[in-house]
Amino acid sequence: MALDVHRFAVYVALHSIILSFSTLISTASGSSLTSTLGPLQPYDLLYYSGVRAYFKQEWDKAAELLEKSLASKEAMRRLRRQCHDDCLAAGTDILSKLGITSLRHYIYYIFSPVSFLTAISSLLMGRRKKSYTCYTYMLSNQPNPWCMVVDSEGGSVWDLWALDWVQKRAECVRFCVGRSVSPVGLLPVSMDIEYEFSTRNPYNFLQVVYYKLDKLQKAAAAAHTFFVANPSHLEMRNNIEKYRRMQGVTEDAFQDRELDKEMHWALYDSALLSEASSDWPMAARKWRETVNETLRQTEDCRVHCQMSPQCLPEDRGVDSADGAFEKAAVLSLSLLSCQQSCVTQVAMRPGRISAQEDFLSTQLEHQHIAQFKAGDIGGAIQTLRSLLLFYPSDTDSLSNLQLYYETLGGDTESQEKYKQPAQEIVSYVSRSLQEKKLLYFGKENLAFDFIDPDLWTPEDVVPESLRESWRAEKEKLNKKVKEEEKEEEMDDSGFYAGGPVPQVGVTITMDDEALSGTNRVVLDGVMTSKECDTILQLATAAASAGDGYRGRRSPHTPHEKFEGLTVLKAAKLAQDGMVNQSDAKLLHELGERVRTLLHSYFRSPAGLFFSFTHLVCRTAITGDQEGRLDLSHPVHVDNCLLEPETGHCWKEPPAFTHRDLSAVLYLNDNFDGGDLFFTNRDAKTVKAQVRPGCGRLVGFSSGPVNPHGVMAVTAGRRCALALWFTKEKLHRDVEREEAEALWGVGGQGVASTTEAEGKGNSPSGRSGRSKPNKERSKGRGRVTGGKDEL
């Protein structure tokens, strides 16, 4: 049956209003909410007042008001949820007049498209018919209850009963909220204030306020809570490191105060950890908890949409054809759109700028695999059937389902028990599809702006006139997702950036996000200016041309001279009186300093052993720089052979396959060019660039996620201390141990590298500088170059 747009707007308006209440399908608890603390004050006003007190440096007042704003917002959220639950039963007496014995009965029939649409159009659009309009439900032979109320000429009051039912619920909610909130607190909150709270900015102010009040434990908690949602805020990260070193601040302070609102992410990460340790029974349980918590968070978000004040649709001018019904429809569609967007909000991890696509279906995929590996075949079948509600024709899922049934064999009882998907997933998908149908109709006929948050939406939900643009948009989104998956490489090094920085005065200047990669960091303040000058003088006095490259003065480019110095050579020269003993020992000590910092920051689960340490300088050859197009050091990966054409990185000789972590500690910046840069595996697309400077340390994992090179040095001399570390004691740098032995014999011992890395017998080490057995590699057009410096 076809209806024109104006008539259908009435259907959309009323159907959307009733649909928004159709989620109230459980029995109310009957509890009433009473306020013993007086009406809640508006949290936006409290926050604004707290910020004003902050800028007036009224620290006590600022702390009180900012905390009250956070508490008031949370109390408002809980109040709305409580009132939503308490008003479930309001108006249920009217349902009996509609011939409906329960809300579930109502929901079952309200989605009979033909009968409901006919009833609404007949009653509200003034269509006068003497006969009853009565249809049977499309999927059963039961009589439709709407047929008793469609006799317009006989004076049907169905529409009045339905609206009375909606109004009673609205009145209940309004009274419930109104008795606990001041009239001002019922007004809509501005988008700016909502953004402040969504980015956790109140905690940014609070950490300063508590620091000023010398309440360091609270300051640390506020700083950590803010940082969780703003991981690229380097100043806050450095503040956290300072708090960790302050007396009176315990590790318990670094807790996320907003964790209860993001519990599904904590469970998600816990489930992944259980998978990583192959604890499949635990993983299956954790994934089930994650799914349940995700559904709960989604429902809370939907309730917030329903209970929050909504702005009326904007008037589109005197020439607009929008009438009361159209505006009511748009207002109702706005509510449904808000509830649909909860999918995106729940799938947005704190600190991220985009949501995880297919968040719920991804969890179900993990869950059924974990259940299968844990031996719960029946549970795996039920979960997989739930997943197929999203992607019913997915070949991998269908193949897995066949495998699971074959594994059950002749256990017909289990097959019968688990052949149906989980009811909560059925309800989730069914409700979502009904909402999408209404929203796409509004988009087609009422110029309503709706962006579908799901990739799994079936095509038949989309109106024919919109399908072409919908397909193009979906294809574009799928392409973007695939590109992001391609770019997002997994680093199997075992390092996890983001650990503490244990040295006072050292700050994080760039992290993974700023460097557009994985397991990368730039730290400043690792050396003093005096220390930089000392090591520069040591390089001038002792570095030899072509060191590490069989004396080749220009191993990478004819436009630069290369010089190098190892710790062992510096120790021997000091023993012979050629250089200062203290300068040589400083070179050694800087390596220990770097190892301590990076071992902590990258949270290495195992000990780190020095693989090789090399003080290197590159000097631009005067008069030989015009028209230069080459690099000081070509793009390469430190522990494998990069093949830019295919993106493969071959972990085989002559690469230093044992290297796990790379670092470069810069000594100066008085030269032109010489920046370190990171690329994609194509060795062309530059992702990040780092300018050298005294005391600046760059650390990164040595594997294929971090291809890097050095820009041409076109004037001056660039010096740095290059270091590599390994987790394999077999490949530790024995030359460094020999240098330590020299100092030990002289009675002026330094901390033994072996002792620092852990005691115990092990096979004899080899120089981290020596290459592995010389197997000939097959030529693949790889970028190789030298591997001994950055």
C-alpha positions in Angstrom: 0.0 0.0 0.0 1.5 3.4 -1.0 1.1 6.6 0.9 2.2 10.1 0.0 4.9 11.8 1.9 2.6 14.1 3.9 0.5 11.2 5.2 3.5 9.1 5.9 5.0 11.8 8.0 2.2 11.2 10.5 3.1 7.5 10.5 6.7 8.3 11.1 6.0 10.8 13.8 3.7 8.6 15.8 5.5 5.3 15.0 8.8 6.8 16.1 7.4 8.2 19.3 5.9 4.8 20.2 8.9 3.0 19.0 11.1 5.0 21.4 9.0 3.6 24.2 8.9 0.1 22.9 12.2 -0.7 24.6 10.3 -0.5 27.9 9.5 -4.2 27.9 10.3 -5.2 31.4 8.4 -4.7 34.6 9.2 -1.7 36.6 10.8 -2.1 40.0 8.2 0.2 41.5 10.9 2.0 43.5 10.6 5.8 43.7 13.5 8.2 43.6 13.6 10.7 46.4 16.1 13.5 46.8 17.5 13.9 50.3 20.2 16.3 49.3 18.0 19.0 47.6 17.7 19.6 43.9 20.6 18.8 41.7 22.4 21.9 40.5 23.2 22.2 36.7 26.6 20.8 36.1 27.4 23.2 33.3 26.9 26.2 35.7 29.1 24.5 38.3 31.8 23.8 35.8 31.7 27.4 34.5 32.0 28.7 38.0 34.8 26.3 38.8 36.8 27.5 35.8 36.3 31.1 36.8 37.6 30.3 40.3 40.6 28.5 38.7 41.7 31.6 36.7 41.3 33.7 39.8 43.6 31.2 41.6 41.0 30.5 44.2 42.2 26.9 44.4 39.9 25.6 47.2 36.8 27.0 45.6 37.9 25.7 42.2 38.4 22.2 43.5 35.0 22.2 45.2 33.1 23.5 42.2 34.9 21.3 39.6 34.3 18.2 41.7 30.7 19.2 42.2 30.2 19.6 38.5 31.5 16.0 37.8 29.4 14.6 40.6 26.3 16.5 39.4 26.7 15.2 35.9 27.0 11.7 37.1 24.1 12.1 39.4 22.0 13.4 36.5 22.9 10.4 34.4 21.9 8.0 37.2 18.7 9.9 37.9 17.6 9.8 34.3 18.2 6.0 34.2 16.3 5.5 37.4 13.4 7.6 36.3 13.4 5.7 33.0 13.1 2.4 34.9 10.6 3.7 37.4 8.2 5.0 34.7 8.1 1.7 32.8 4.6 0.8 34.2 3.0 4.2 33.6 0.1 4.0 31.2 0.0 0.2 31.1 -3.8 0.3 31.9 -4.3 1.9 28.5 -2.8 -1.1 26.7 -5.7 -3.2 27.7 -8.0 -0.8 25.8 -5.9 -1.3 22.8 -6.4 -5.1 23.1 -2.8 -5.7 24.2 -2.2 -7.8 27.2 1.5 -7.0 27.6 4.2 -4.7 26.2 5.8 -7.7 24.5 2.5 -8.4 22.9 2.3 -4.8 21.7 5.8 -4.8 20.3 5.0 -8.1 18.4 2.1 -6.5 16.6 3.4 -2.9 16.2 5.8 -4.2 13.6 3.1 -5.5 11.3 3.8 -3.0 8.5 0.6 -3.3 6.6 -1.9 -3.3 9.5 -0.2 -0.6 11.5 0.4 1.7 8.5 -3.3 1.2 7.4 -4.6 2.0 10.9 -2.5 5.2 11.3 -3.2 6.5 7.8 -6.9 5.8 8.2 -7.3 7.4 11.7 -5.0 10.4 11.4 -5.3 11.4 7.7 -9.1 11.7 7.7 -9.8 8.7 5.5 -13.5 7.9 6.2 -14.4 4.3 5.6 -17.4 2.5 7.0 -15.9 -1.0 7.0 -13.2 -2.2 9.3 -9.7 -2.3 8.0 -8.5 -5.6 9.3 -5.4 -7.5 8.3 -3.9 -10.6 9.7 -0.3 -10.5 10.9 2.0 -11.3 8.0 3.8 -14.1 9.7 0.9 -15.8 11.5 -2.8 -16.5 11.2 -3.7 -14.7 14.5 -6.2 -11.8 14.2 -4.6 -8.4 14.4 -5.7 -6.3 17.4 -5.7 -3.1 15.3 -8.8 -4.3 13.4 -11.0 -3.5 16.3 -10.1 0.2 16.3 -9.9 1.3 12.7 -13.6 2.1 12.2 -13.1 5.8 11.7 -16.8 6.5 11.0 -17.8 4.7 14.2 -15.7 7.1 16.2 -12.4 5.2 16.9 -10.3 6.6 19.7 -7.2 4.4 19.1 -5.0 7.4 18.4 -6.1 9.2 21.5 -5.4 6.1 23.6 -2.0 5.6 22.1 -1.1 9.2 22.6 -2.5 9.1 26.1 -0.2 6.1 26.8 2.8 8.1 25.6 1.8 11.2 27.5 1.5 9.3 30.8 5.0 8.1 30.5 6.2 11.6 29.6 4.4 13.0 32.6 5.9 10.3 34.9 9.4 11.0 33.6 9.0 14.8 33.9 7.7 14.5 37.5 10.4 12.0 38.5 13.3 14.1 37.2 11.7 17.5 38.1 11.4 16.6 41.8 15.2 16.1 42.0 16.5 18.7 39.6 16.2 22.5 39.8 14.3 24.1 36.9 17.5 25.5 35.4 19.0 22.1 35.5 16.3 20.8 33.1 17.5 23.1 30.3 19.6 21.6 27.5 23.4 21.9 28.0 25.5 23.6 25.3 27.6 21.5 22.9 30.7 23.3 24.1 30.2 22.1 27.7 29.4 18.6 26.6 32.6 18.6 24.6 34.6 19.7 27.7 33.2 16.8 29.7 33.6 14.3 26.8 37.3 15.2 26.5 37.7 15.1 30.3 38.9 18.6 30.5 37.6 19.1 34.1 40.4 16.7 35.2 42.9 18.9 33.4 42.0 21.8 35.7 41.7 19.6 38.7 45.2 18.2 38.4 46.6 21.7 38.6 44.3 22.7 41.4 45.3 19.7 43.5 48.9 20.3 42.8 48.6 23.9 44.0 46.8 22.6 47.1 49.6 20.1 47.7 47.2 17.2 47.4 49.5 15.2 45.2 47.6 11.9 45.3 44.5 13.5 44.0 46.5 15.5 41.4 48.0 12.3 40.1 44.6 10.6 39.8 43.2 13.6 37.9 46.2 13.7 35.6 45.9 10.0 34.9 42.2 10.2 34.2 42.7 13.1 31.8 45.6 11.4 30.0 43.6 8.2 29.4 41.3 10.2 27.1 44.2 12.4 25.7 47.2 10.1 25.2 48.9 12.6 22.8 49.0 15.3 25.5 52.7 15.1 26.1 52.7 17.8 28.8 50.3 15.7 30.9 52.4 12.6 30.3 55.5 14.4 31.6 53.4 15.6 34.6 52.5 12.0 35.4 56.1 11.0 35.3 56.9 13.8 37.8 54.0 12.7 40.1 55.4 9.1 40.0 58.7 10.4 41.5 57.1 12.6 44.1 57.1 11.6 47.7 53.7 10.6 49.0 52.3 9.5 45.6 51.6 5.8 45.5 50.8 3.7 42.4 47.2 3.4 43.6 46.7 7.1 42.6 47.0 6.3 38.9 43.5 5.0 38.5 41.0 6.1 35.8 38.2 7.8 37.7 35.9 7.3 34.6 36.6 3.6 34.4 33.0 2.5 35.1 31.9 4.3 32.0 34.4 2.5 29.9 34.3 -1.0 31.6 33.6 -2.7 28.2 37.0 -1.6 27.0 38.7 -2.9 30.2 37.0 -6.3 29.6 37.9 -6.2 25.9 41.6 -5.8 26.7 41.4 -8.5 29.3 39.9 -10.9 26.8 42.6 -10.2 24.3 45.3 -10.9 27.0 43.6 -14.2 27.8 43.7 -15.0 24.1 47.4 -14.1 23.9 48.2 -16.5 26.7 46.0 -19.2 25.1 43.8 -19.4 28.2 40.7 -20.2 26.1 38.2 -20.9 28.9 39.0 -17.6 30.5 39.0 -15.9 27.1 35.5 -17.3 26.3 34.2 -16.0 29.7 35.8 -12.6 29.2 34.4 -12.2 25.7 30.9 -13.1 27.0 31.3 -10.4 29.7 32.5 -7.9 27.1 29.5 -8.5 24.9 27.1 -8.2 27.8 28.8 -5.0 29.0 28.8 -3.5 25.5 25.1 -4.2 25.2 24.6 -2.6 28.6 26.6 0.5 27.7 24.7 0.8 24.5 21.4 0.6 26.3 22.5 3.3 28.8 23.5 5.5 25.9 20.1 5.0 24.3 18.3 5.9 27.5 20.4 9.1 27.7 19.2 10.0 24.2 15.6 9.4 25.2 15.8 11.2 28.6 17.9 14.2 27.6 16.3 17.5 26.6 15.9 17.7 22.8 16.1 20.9 20.8 13.1 21.5 18.5 13.9 21.2 14.7 15.0 24.4 13.1 12.4 26.3 11.1 13.5 26.2 7.5 11.7 29.5 6.5 8.3 30.7 5.5 8.5 28.9 2.2 9.0 25.6 3.9 6.2 23.0 3.5 7.0 21.6 7.0 3.9 21.3 9.0 3.3 20.1 12.6 3.4 16.4 11.6 6.6 16.9 9.6 8.3 18.6 12.5 7.1 16.0 14.9 8.5 13.3 12.6 11.9 15.1 12.4 12.0 15.4 16.2 11.3 11.7 16.6 13.8 10.8 13.9 16.4 12.8 15.7 15.8 10.7 18.8 16.2 7.5 16.7 19.3 8.9 15.1 20.8 9.6 18.5 20.1 6.1 19.6 21.7 4.7 16.4 24.8 6.8 17.0 25.3 5.0 20.3 26.9 2.2 18.3 29.7 4.7 17.4 29.9 6.2 20.9 30.3 2.8 22.6 32.9 1.7 20.0 35.0 4.8 20.6 38.0 4.0 22.8 39.0 6.9 25.1 41.7 8.9 23.3 40.8 7.8 19.8 39.3 9.9 17.1 37.4 7.2 15.3 35.3 4.3 16.4 36.2 0.6 15.9 34.1 -0.7 13.1 31.9 -3.7 13.7 32.6 -3.5 17.4 29.9 -5.9 18.6 30.2 -8.4 15.7 34.0 -8.5 16.2 33.5 -9.5 19.8 31.2 -12.3 18.8 33.7 -13.5 16.3 36.4 -13.7 19.0 33.9 -15.3 21.4 32.9 -18.2 19.2 36.5 -19.0 18.4 37.5 -18.9 22.1 34.5 -21.1 23.0 35.4 -23.6 20.3 39.0 -23.8 21.5 37.8 -24.2 25.1 35.7 -27.2 24.1 32.3 -25.4 24.4 31.0 -26.4 20.9 27.4 -25.7 21.7 28.1 -22.2 22.9 30.3 -21.6 19.9 27.4 -22.6 17.6 25.0 -20.2 19.4 27.5 -17.3 19.3 28.3 -18.0 15.6 24.6 -18.0 14.8 24.4 -14.6 16.6 27.2 -13.3 14.4 25.4 -14.5 11.3 22.6 -12.2 12.1 24.9 -9.3 11.1 26.6 -11.0 8.1 24.3 -14.0 7.1 26.2 -14.8 3.9 29.7 -14.6 5.3 31.5 -17.7 3.9 34.0 -18.1 6.7 31.3 -18.0 9.3 29.2 -20.6 7.4 32.2 -22.8 7.0 33.0 -22.6 10.7 29.3 -23.4 11.5 29.6 -26.5 9.4 32.8 -27.5 11.2 31.2 -27.0 14.6 28.2 -29.2 13.7 30.6 -31.9 12.4 32.5 -31.7 15.7 29.3 -32.2 17.7 28.6 -35.3 15.6 25.4 -37.1 16.6 24.8 -35.0 19.6 21.3 -34.0 18.5 20.3 -32.7 21.9 23.1 -30.1 21.8 22.4 -29.3 18.2 18.8 -28.5 19.1 19.6 -26.6 22.2 22.0 -24.2 20.5 20.6 -23.9 17.0 19.0 -20.5 17.9 21.1 -17.3 18.3 21.2 -15.5 21.6 18.0 -13.7 22.3 19.6 -10.4 23.3 21.4 -10.3 19.9 18.2 -11.1 18.0 16.5 -8.2 19.8 19.5 -5.9 19.2 19.5 -6.6 15.4 15.7 -6.5 15.0 15.3 -3.1 16.8 18.2 -1.6 14.9 16.7 -2.7 11.5 13.3 -1.2 12.4 14.9 2.1 13.3 17.0 2.1 10.1 13.9 1.7 8.0 12.3 4.7 9.5 15.5 6.8 9.4 16.1 6.0 5.7 12.5 6.9 4.9 13.1 10.2 6.7 16.2 10.7 4.7 14.4 10.0 1.4 11.2 12.0 1.9 11.8 14.5 4.8 15.4 15.6 3.9 16.5 14.2 7.3 20.2 13.8 7.6 21.1 10.3 8.8 24.5 8.6 8.7 24.3 4.9 9.2 26.9 3.8 11.8 27.0 0.2 10.7 28.7 -1.7 7.9 26.4 -4.7 8.2 23.1 -2.9 7.2 21.4 -5.0 4.5 20.6 -3.4 1.2 16.9 -4.1 1.4 16.5 -1.7 4.3 17.6 1.2 2.1 15.0 2.8 -0.2 15.5 2.2 -3.9 16.1 5.8 -4.7 19.0 5.9 -2.1 20.7 2.6 -2.9 23.1 3.8 -5.5 24.6 6.6 -3.3 24.4 4.2 -0.3 26.4 1.5 -2.2 29.0 4.1 -3.2 29.3 5.4 0.3 29.6 1.9 1.7 32.2 0.9 -0.8 34.2 4.1 0.1 34.0 3.2 3.8 35.0 -0.4 3.2 38.0 0.8 1.2 39.0 3.1 4.0 38.7 0.3 6.6 40.9 -2.0 4.4 43.5 0.7 3.9 43.6 1.4 7.7 44.0 -2.3 8.3 46.8 -2.5 5.8 48.6 0.5 7.3 48.1 -0.7 10.9 50.9 -3.2 11.3 51.4 -5.4 14.3 54.7 -5.2 16.1 55.7 -8.6 17.4 58.8 -7.2 19.2 57.2 -7.6 22.6 57.7 -3.9 23.4 54.8 -1.7 24.5 55.4 2.0 24.4 54.0 4.2 27.1 55.9 3.1 30.3 57.3 5.5 32.9 60.4 7.6 32.3 62.6 7.1 35.4 65.2 9.9 34.9 64.5 13.3 36.4 64.5 16.1 33.8 63.8 13.8 30.9 60.6 14.7 29.0 58.6 13.0 26.2 58.6 15.2 23.2 57.0 12.9 20.6 55.2 9.5 21.1 53.7 6.9 18.8 50.9 9.2 17.7 53.1 12.2 17.0 55.6 10.0 15.1 52.7 8.2 13.2 53.9 4.7 14.1 54.3 2.0 16.6 56.9 1.7 19.4 58.6 5.1 18.7 59.5 7.8 21.1 61.6 11.0 21.3 62.9 12.0 24.7 64.6 15.3 25.5 66.9 16.2 28.4 68.9 12.9 28.4 72.2 14.8 28.3 73.4 18.2 29.5 75.2 20.7 27.2 78.4 20.0 29.0 78.1 16.3 28.4 77.4 16.9 24.7 80.5 19.1 24.4 82.6 16.4 26.2 81.6 13.6 23.8 81.9 15.9 20.8 85.5 16.6 21.8 86.1 12.8 22.3 84.8 12.2 18.8 87.1 14.8 17.3 90.1 13.4 19.2 89.5 9.7 18.7 87.0 8.8 16.0 88.5 7.2 12.9 87.3 7.5 9.3 85.3 4.5 8.0 85.2 2.8 11.4 82.9 -0.2 11.1 83.1 -0.1 7.3 86.6 -1.5 6.7 88.0 2.0 6.5 85.7 3.3 3.8 85.5 7.0 4.5 82.2 7.4 2.7 80.3 4.1 2.9 76.8 5.5 2.1 77.4 8.6 0.0 80.4 10.2 -1.6 79.2 13.6 -0.4 80.0 13.0 3.3 82.8 11.7 5.4 82.0 9.0 8.0 83.8 8.6 11.3 83.2 6.2 14.2 84.4 5.2 17.7 83.4 2.2 19.8 83.4 2.0 23.6 86.3 -0.6 23.6 88.5 1.6 21.4 87.8 4.6 23.7 88.7 2.5 26.7 92.0 1.4 25.1 92.9 4.9 24.1 92.2 6.1 27.6 94.4 3.3 29.0 97.2 4.5 26.7 96.7 8.1 27.8 95.5 9.3 24.4 92.1 10.5 25.7 90.7 11.4 29.1 89.6 8.4 31.2 86.5 10.3 32.4 85.5 11.0 28.8 85.6 7.3 27.8 83.7 6.3 30.9 81.0 9.0 30.1 80.6 7.3 26.7 80.0 4.0 28.4 77.7 5.5 31.0 75.5 7.2 28.4 74.7 3.8 27.0 73.6 2.6 30.4 71.4 5.7 30.7 69.8 5.1 27.4 69.1 1.4 28.2 67.5 2.3 31.5 65.2 4.8 29.9 64.1 2.7 27.0 63.8 -0.5 29.0 61.3 1.3 31.2 59.4 3.2 28.5 59.0 0.3 26.2 58.1 -2.0 29.1 60.4 -4.8 28.0 59.3 -8.0 29.7 62.9 -9.4 29.5 66.4 -8.0 30.1 68.0 -5.9 27.4 71.5 -6.6 26.4 73.8 -4.2 24.5 74.2 -5.4 20.9 76.4 -2.6 19.7 77.3 1.0 20.6 78.8 3.3 18.1 79.7 7.0 18.3 79.4 8.2 14.7 79.9 11.6 12.9 78.9 12.5 9.4 80.6 15.6 7.9 79.5 17.3 4.7 82.3 17.5 2.2 82.8 21.2 1.3 82.2 22.0 -2.4 80.5 18.7 -3.1 76.9 19.4 -2.2 75.5 21.2 -5.3 72.6 19.3 -6.9 72.7 16.6 -4.3 69.7 14.2 -4.3 70.9 11.3 -2.2 70.5 10.5 1.5 73.1 10.4 4.2 71.8 6.9 5.0 69.3 5.1 2.7 66.0 3.8 4.1 66.4 0.5 5.9 65.2 -1.7 8.7 67.6 -2.6 11.4 66.9 -6.4 11.8 65.7 -7.4 8.3 66.2 -6.7 4.6 63.5 -4.4 3.3 62.0 -5.0 -0.1 60.1 -1.7 -0.9 58.4 -3.0 -4.1 56.5 -5.7 -2.2 56.7 -4.4 1.4 58.3 -7.6 2.6 61.2 -7.5 5.1 63.3 -10.6 5.0 64.7 -11.6 8.3 67.9 -13.3 7.1 71.6 -12.5 6.7 73.2 -10.1 6.1 70.7 -8.3 8.3 71.3 -8.2 12.0 68.3 -10.3 12.8 69.1 -10.4 16.6 68.6 -6.7 17.1 65.3 -5.8 18.9 65.5 -2.2 20.0 67.3 0.8 18.3 68.3 4.1 19.7 70.2 7.3 18.7 71.3 9.9 21.2 72.1 13.2 19.4 75.0 15.5 20.4 74.5 18.7 18.4 72.3 20.5 15.9 74.8 23.0 14.3 74.6 21.5 10.8 72.3 21.5 7.8 70.1 18.5 7.0 70.7 15.3 8.8 67.1 14.7 10.1 66.1 11.2 11.0 62.8 10.2 9.2 60.5 7.2 9.3 58.7 5.9 6.2 56.1 3.3 5.2 57.5 0.0 3.9 57.6 1.5 0.4 60.7 3.5 1.6 59.1 6.6 0.0 56.2 7.8 2.1 57.6 9.8 5.0 55.5 9.4 8.1 57.5 11.4 10.6 60.7 13.4 10.9 63.0 14.2 13.8 65.4 17.1 14.1 68.6 16.3 16.1 69.7 18.3 19.1 71.9 18.0 22.1 70.5 15.4 24.6 67.6 14.3 22.3 67.1 10.5 22.3 65.1 8.6 19.7 64.1 5.0 20.5 62.1 2.5 18.4 61.7 -1.2 17.9 64.2 -2.6 15.3 61.6 -4.5 13.2 59.8 -3.9 9.9 57.3 -1.5 11.5 60.0 1.1 11.6 61.8 1.7 8.3 63.9 4.8 8.6 66.7 6.8 7.0 68.8 10.0 7.4 68.5 13.1 5.3 71.6 14.4 3.6 74.0 16.4 5.7 74.7 19.3 3.4 76.8 21.5 5.7 78.6 21.0 9.0 79.2 17.9 11.2 76.5 15.7 12.7 77.4 13.5 15.6 75.3 11.0 17.6 75.6 7.9 19.7 73.9 5.0 18.0 72.9 2.0 20.1 71.2 -1.4 19.5 69.8 -3.8 22.1 68.9 -7.4 22.0 66.9 -9.7 24.2 69.2 -12.6 23.4 72.2 -12.9 25.7 74.0 -14.9 23.1 74.2 -11.8 20.9 75.4 -9.4 23.6 78.3 -7.0 22.8 81.4 -8.8 24.2 83.6 -5.8 23.1 81.7 -3.7 25.7 82.4 -6.3 28.3 86.1 -6.2 27.4 86.1 -2.5 27.9 84.5 -2.9 31.3 87.2 -5.5 32.1 89.9 -3.1 31.2 88.5 -0.5 33.7 88.1 -3.2 36.3 91.8 -4.2 36.1 92.8 -0.6 36.5 91.1 -0.5 39.8 88.6 2.0 38.5 85.8 -0.4 37.7 82.5 0.4 36.2 79.3 -1.6 36.6 79.6 -4.8 34.6 77.2 -5.0 31.7 76.8 -8.7 32.4 76.0 -8.1 36.0 73.5 -5.3 35.2 71.8 -7.5 32.7 71.4 -10.5 35.0 73.7 -13.1 36.4 73.8 -16.7 35.2 75.8 -19.0 33.0 75.2 -18.7 29.3 76.9 -19.6 26.0 79.8 -17.3 25.2 78.8 -14.0 23.6 79.9 -12.6 20.3 80.5 -9.1 19.3 77.2 -7.5 18.4 79.2 -5.9 15.6 80.2 -9.1 13.9 77.8 -10.3 11.2 76.1 -13.7 11.4 77.3 -16.7 9.3 77.8 -15.4 5.8 75.0 -17.0 3.8 74.5 -15.5 0.4 71.1 -13.7 0.2 69.1 -13.9 -3.0 69.0 -10.6 -4.7 65.5 -9.1 -4.5 66.2 -5.5 -5.1 66.1 -4.7 -1.4 67.3 -1.5 0.3 70.2 -2.7 2.3 72.9 -0.2 3.0 75.0 -0.1 6.1 73.5 -1.2 9.4 75.8 0.2 12.0 74.5 3.7 12.5 71.4 5.9 12.2 
